[in-house]
Amino acid sequence: MPTVPNKWIEKRTEPRQDVGNEIVQLESKLGAPLTDCLLFDLSEHGARLLIPQEIELARVVHVVVGNIRKPAWVAWRKDAQIGIEFLDAAPLWQQFRDPAL
């Protein structure tokens, strides 16, 4: 029986909730204007967003939905998609790691 390649094995520790491509706003760095983004999926600890490719991101961003503003660190970026982990959910050491490593 063939084995499943490691890249296809689910590594998430919690379920993701598909949110049907909701629009949220992102403050990409402190004081930057809010940018509309698509929210692909969401969990208690993070989310996956589609952002404008040319946008420059700080290490810590803020996701804004209505009057709720939630800080998050950028865990990964691939082209126009980013994965974020909400700061209140991330272990302290991960909040400051370099994503390029």
LINDA-V485215 format. One record per residue. NEAR is the number of other ideal C-beta (glycine too) atoms within 12 Angstrom. Layout:
near->[NEAR	NEAR]
//
This chain:
near->[3	5	7	9	7	8	7	9	9	11	9	17	12	15	12	20	18	14	18	11	16	22	21	32	26	36	27	31	18	13	9	19	14	21	28	22	33	24	33	26	25	30	24	18	27	34	37	34	40	26	34	20	15	10	26	16	32	21	26	27	39	29	36	25	21	11	7	12	18	30	25	38	35	39	32	21	24	15	12	18	24	36	30	42	36	28	25	15	23	25	15	12	9	24	22	15	17	12	22	8	7]
//
